[in-house]
Amino acid sequence: MHRITISDNGIGIGLKNRYKLFKPFSRLHSKGDYDGTGLGLSTSKVIMEKHGGSMDLIESTPKGTTFSIDIPK
């Protein structure tokens, strides 16, 4: 497997909300606070799994989040 890690410098997600992250249309904030549909992470995870890989949250702080993506060689 190849492992790719992706980090951002956003508001963070909070590990307590980890179970919601990859569910379609799941939003952690109201639409008034942040744009989005709640489909980005769930769609990304499905794509990785269809290719025999996986996607997971590694770390999240108020200063950003890090995800791992594992894809077959």
C-alpha positions as CSV (number, residue, x, y, z in Angstrom):
1,M,0.0,0.0,0.0
2,H,1.0,3.6,-0.5
3,R,0.1,5.9,2.3
4,I,-0.6,9.6,1.7
5,T,-1.2,12.0,4.6
6,I,-3.1,15.2,4.0
7,S,-3.2,18.1,6.5
8,D,-5.0,21.3,6.5
9,N,-4.9,24.4,8.7
10,G,-8.7,24.7,9.2
11,I,-10.8,24.8,12.3
12,G,-10.3,21.2,13.1
13,I,-13.0,18.5,13.5
14,G,-12.8,17.2,17.0
15,L,-12.1,13.6,17.7
16,K,-15.4,13.3,19.5
17,N,-17.2,13.8,16.1
18,R,-15.0,11.1,14.4
19,Y,-18.0,8.8,14.0
20,K,-19.9,11.4,11.9
21,L,-17.1,12.3,9.5
22,F,-17.7,9.9,6.7
23,K,-21.5,9.7,6.8
24,P,-23.1,11.4,3.8
25,F,-24.7,14.8,4.5
26,S,-23.3,14.8,8.0
27,R,-22.3,18.4,9.0
28,L,-20.6,19.4,12.2
29,H,-21.5,23.0,11.9
30,S,-24.6,24.9,10.6
31,K,-24.7,26.1,7.0
32,G,-24.7,29.7,8.4
33,D,-21.3,29.1,9.9
34,Y,-19.6,27.2,7.1
35,D,-20.5,26.3,3.5
36,G,-20.7,22.7,2.2
37,T,-23.1,19.8,1.8
38,G,-21.5,17.2,4.0
39,L,-20.6,15.0,1.0
40,G,-16.8,15.7,0.6
41,L,-15.3,13.2,3.1
42,S,-17.9,10.5,2.6
43,T,-17.4,10.6,-1.2
44,S,-13.6,10.6,-0.8
45,K,-13.8,7.5,1.5
46,V,-16.1,5.6,-0.9
47,I,-13.7,6.3,-3.8
48,M,-10.7,5.0,-1.8
49,E,-12.6,1.9,-0.8
50,K,-13.7,1.2,-4.4
51,H,-10.0,1.2,-5.3
52,G,-9.2,-1.2,-2.5
53,G,-7.9,1.4,-0.1
54,S,-9.0,3.3,2.9
55,M,-9.2,6.7,4.4
56,D,-9.2,7.7,8.1
57,L,-8.7,10.6,10.4
58,I,-5.3,10.6,12.1
59,E,-5.3,13.8,14.2
60,S,-7.4,16.9,14.7
61,T,-6.7,20.0,16.6
62,P,-8.3,23.5,16.6
63,K,-5.5,24.4,14.2
64,G,-6.2,21.7,11.6
65,T,-6.8,18.1,10.7
66,T,-4.7,15.3,9.2
67,F,-6.1,12.4,7.2
68,S,-4.5,9.2,5.9
69,I,-5.3,7.6,2.6
70,D,-4.0,4.1,1.9
71,I,-4.2,2.9,-1.7
72,P,-2.9,-0.3,-3.3
73,K,0.4,-0.1,-5.2
